Amino acid sequence: MAPPAADAPEEHTKTDKEMVVPPAAQEESSSLDQQVVDSLEASAEDLSPEASLEDSTAGGGADSAGAGNVLKFRVTCNRAGDKHSFTSNDAARDFGGAVQDHFQWKADMTNFDVEVLLNISYNEMLVGIALTEESLHRRNITHFGPTTLRSTLAYGMLRLCDLEPSDIIVDPMCGTGAIPIEGVSEWSNCFFVAGDNSHNAVNRAASNICSLLKKSATQGLPIDTAQWDISRLPLRTGSVDVIITDMPFGKR
Ligand SMILES: C[S@@+](CC[C@H](N)C(=O)[O-])C[C@H]1O[C@@H](n2cnc3c(N)ncnc32)[C@H](O)[C@@H]1O
């Protein structure tokens, strides 16, 4: 029996109306289902039961397998592309069935030892094992707003800035502060300023900074907030090294 699929939001899945499909994806769509099926089978064959038991024991996270109990797992699928003849739930259910048959693991949606991740993007599929219990995209944010940026994306943006120690970094439209908060967590030798023209946004950013401070080992963090309008920033020319922001495009 195939296990139930995890309820993954299909946030990247677009309809024909919402997304222009790349020509390459359209041409390949006819053979897509077969490719996915082949990949599912190949992935299942690559993972031998011996290897999984060895890995689990080494990781120390699956005592139940070593003790002769059945390992519990679930499959979470994220899917992008509008030419698939299956849903992410279908893919997760079928892949889960193959995993169950191959490893004799037991499907358990809530109390699982292993979360198998299935990321399908057009005609590509990536299979992985979740290394963290919670997704890292919400790390360090406790007060969310309507347009809170994923922390993982904020980290990537900051990486592209090649920050140097003692740099002054300003996010002039910070919203809940995802970018400067991620910045101060990872580049604590820089100084961050988080500003926004919305009182609520600045309050949320300040609350997020307070939450971060509570779990930090330090007395303070090199970050501050300000309420301002980007067209009238109270900053001297040349006083900022990096401006980084997530602009209000008005659409999501
Ligand atoms: C896309 S959101 C930023 C989201 C933010 N990265 C986060 O993680 O929450 C854009 C922000 O720009 C702010 N904004 C819009 N016009 C502004 C202006 N003239 N001056 C300052 N901030 C402005 C909005 O209040 C909003 O919080």
The ligand as a Gaussian input file, in Angstrom:
#p B3LYP/6-31G(d) Opt

LIG

0 1
 C        8.778000      43.803000      -0.447000
 S        8.619000      44.641000       1.069000
 C       10.097000      44.250000       1.914000
 C        9.970000      42.945000       2.605000
 C       11.149000      42.628000       3.473000
 N       12.297000      42.207000       2.708000
 C       10.790000      41.592000       4.526000
 O       11.489000      40.583000       4.631000
 O        9.797000      41.759000       5.214000
 C        8.871000      46.317000       0.626000
 C        8.842000      47.271000       1.780000
 O        9.064000      48.573000       1.264000
 C        8.425000      49.483000       2.121000
 N        8.301000      50.772000       1.426000
 C        7.495000      51.093000       0.380000
 N        7.670000      52.374000       0.023000
 C        8.614000      52.886000       0.852000
 C        9.223000      54.169000       0.975000
 N        8.882000      55.189000       0.170000
 N       10.171000      54.342000       1.919000
 C       10.519000      53.322000       2.741000
 N        9.964000      52.083000       2.678000
 C        9.023000      51.861000       1.748000
 C        7.113000      48.804000       2.436000
 O        6.548000      49.314000       3.634000
 C        7.543000      47.340000       2.541000
 O        7.759000      46.982000       3.881000

